[in-house]
Amino acid sequence: PFREAYRAAAESSSASGQGRSPEASLAARTSPGSAADLRLDVLRTRLAELT
């Protein structure tokens, strides 16, 4: 059972990201502060409030 699970996990991980470009991967990210959503305007506002 363990070996079968290991094989299944290996197969699914090798297929992840297939057909996706680095640009599409970055565009799919939605976390605030991630590479595709730096939210620099929020940081500028916070900095302006501090100074």
Beta strands, then each sheet from edge to edge (+ up, - down):
end
